[in-house]
Amino acid sequence: MGIIRRLILLFYVPAVLAAVAICAGVCLRLIPENLWRNELDFLITREETLAVLAVMALASLILLPAVFSRNSKGLPLASGDVHLEIGKPGEVKVTVPAIVSVVERAAITVGGVREAKASVYQQSGDMPIKVRLTITLGQGFSAPRVSEATVAAIDEALRTALELPNVPVEVKVNEVTHAIIERERRVV
């Protein structure tokens, strides 16, 4: 749900709750009949009432598609822990940057991948995470073959290091380059 719909919802929900509270007060006879009938007669004659009803109808029409949307992309996890196992020895947690590091290292080992940038997304179901990987592909390499090899390498690395089998991985080729990207030398 976008920011505009959230702002509309911010004003829409209290207005509906106020209307429900007033209707409940009338139905339970907490508000005297002569008071609400007088106010209702006044409201019906005003043009502003029609404008408020039109705004509420428009807000309802804007919020209605959010009910039926199937967009579950979510926001990437920048930090936090992922629960891997809960058992006798206790909870096993892995940080999101550690998962990103394992994925990016596995991807960069595949021939044809010049650069890799991973994001981890939370999802429901048996597998708590999903990985989205954006790669820079070397010129002369087949994108489908490199993508398939990258998914296999990531799957193997996650299975070996974290015992996470069959993590869903989306690979997106962001750029095709002929230059070899210089990386920092790391001392091991």
C-alpha positions in Angstrom: 0.0 0.0 0.0 1.4 3.3 -1.0 1.9 6.4 1.0 -1.1 8.2 -0.5 -3.5 5.4 0.4 -2.0 5.3 3.9 -2.7 9.0 4.3 -6.3 8.6 3.1 -6.7 5.7 5.5 -5.4 7.9 8.4 -8.3 10.3 8.0 -10.9 7.7 6.8 -10.7 5.3 9.7 -11.3 7.9 12.5 -14.3 9.3 10.5 -15.9 5.9 10.1 -15.2 5.1 13.8 -16.9 8.4 14.8 -19.9 7.6 12.6 -20.2 4.1 14.1 -20.0 5.5 17.7 -22.7 8.0 16.9 -24.9 5.3 15.3 -24.3 3.1 18.4 -25.3 5.9 20.7 -28.5 6.5 18.7 -29.4 2.7 18.6 -28.7 2.3 22.4 -30.7 5.4 23.1 -27.8 7.1 24.8 -28.3 10.2 22.6 -31.8 11.7 23.1 -34.1 11.4 20.1 -35.0 15.1 19.9 -31.3 16.0 19.8 -30.2 13.7 17.0 -33.4 14.3 14.9 -32.8 18.0 15.1 -29.2 17.6 14.1 -30.1 15.1 11.3 -32.7 17.6 9.9 -30.0 20.3 9.9 -27.4 18.1 8.2 -29.7 16.9 5.4 -30.4 20.5 4.3 -26.7 21.4 4.1 -24.7 21.2 0.8 -21.5 20.4 2.8 -23.0 17.0 3.8 -23.1 16.0 0.1 -19.5 17.1 -0.3 -18.4 15.0 2.7 -20.3 12.0 1.4 -18.6 12.4 -2.0 -15.2 12.6 -0.4 -15.9 9.5 1.6 -17.1 7.6 -1.5 -14.0 8.7 -3.4 -11.7 7.5 -0.5 -13.6 4.2 -0.5 -13.0 3.8 -4.2 -9.3 4.6 -3.8 -8.9 2.1 -1.0 -10.9 -0.7 -2.6 -8.2 -1.9 -5.1 -5.8 -2.3 -2.2 -8.0 -5.1 -0.8 -7.7 -7.1 -4.0 -4.0 -6.4 -4.8 -1.8 -9.4 -4.8 1.5 -7.4 -4.6 3.6 -9.2 -2.0 7.0 -7.9 -2.8 7.5 -6.3 0.6 10.5 -4.3 1.7 14.0 -5.7 1.8 15.3 -6.6 5.2 18.3 -4.3 5.9 19.0 -5.7 9.3 17.7 -8.1 11.9 17.9 -11.8 12.4 16.4 -14.8 10.6 15.5 -17.7 12.8 16.9 -20.9 11.3 16.2 -23.5 13.9 14.5 -23.7 17.2 15.3 -26.9 19.1 16.9 -28.4 22.1 20.2 -26.4 22.0 18.2 -23.1 21.6 17.5 -20.7 18.8 19.8 -20.4 15.9 19.7 -16.9 14.3 21.7 -15.5 11.4 21.8 -11.8 10.6 20.6 -10.5 7.3 24.0 -9.0 6.4 25.6 -12.4 6.9 23.0 -14.0 4.4 23.7 -11.2 1.9 27.4 -11.8 2.2 27.1 -15.5 1.6 24.8 -14.9 -1.4 27.1 -12.2 -3.0 30.2 -14.3 -2.5 28.6 -17.3 -4.1 27.3 -15.3 -7.0 30.7 -13.6 -7.8 32.3 -17.1 -8.1 30.2 -17.9 -11.2 31.9 -17.3 -14.5 30.3 -14.3 -16.3 29.2 -12.5 -13.1 31.2 -9.3 -12.8 29.3 -7.7 -9.9 26.5 -8.9 -7.5 24.2 -7.0 -5.2 21.8 -9.1 -3.0 18.7 -8.2 -1.0 16.9 -10.4 1.4 13.1 -10.3 1.7 10.9 -11.8 4.4 8.1 -14.1 3.3 5.6 -16.4 4.9 5.5 -20.2 4.5 8.1 -22.9 5.0 11.0 -20.7 3.9 11.3 -17.5 5.9 13.3 -15.6 3.3 13.6 -14.9 -0.4 16.7 -13.6 -2.1 16.7 -11.0 -5.0 20.1 -10.7 -6.7 21.0 -8.0 -9.2 24.1 -8.9 -11.3 26.4 -7.3 -13.8 26.9 -9.8 -16.6 30.1 -10.0 -18.6 29.8 -9.5 -22.4 29.7 -12.8 -24.4 28.0 -14.8 -21.6 24.5 -16.2 -21.8 22.1 -14.5 -19.3 19.9 -17.6 -18.8 22.9 -20.0 -18.3 24.7 -17.6 -16.0 21.5 -17.1 -14.1 20.9 -20.8 -13.7 24.5 -21.3 -12.6 24.3 -18.4 -10.1 21.1 -19.9 -8.6 22.8 -23.3 -8.2 25.9 -21.7 -6.6 23.8 -19.6 -4.2 21.6 -22.7 -3.3 24.8 -24.7 -2.6 26.3 -21.9 -0.5 23.2 -21.4 1.6 22.8 -25.2 2.0 26.4 -25.6 3.1 26.9 -22.5 5.3 23.4 -22.0 6.8 21.6 -25.3 6.1 18.9 -23.4 4.2 17.8 -25.7 1.3 15.7 -24.4 -1.6 15.7 -20.7 -0.9 13.8 -18.9 -3.6 16.3 -16.7 -5.7 15.4 -14.1 -8.3 18.2 -13.1 -10.5 18.0 -9.8 -12.5 20.7 -8.8 -15.0 21.1 -5.1 -14.5 24.0 -4.4 -16.9 26.1 -6.1 -19.5 29.7 -5.0 -19.5 32.9 -6.0 -21.2 35.3 -4.5 -18.6 36.4 -6.5 -15.6 35.5 -4.6 -12.5 38.4 -4.0 -10.1 37.7 -5.2 -6.6 39.5 -4.6 -3.4 42.1 -7.2 -2.5 41.2 -9.0 0.7 43.7 -10.6 3.0 42.5 -13.9 4.3 
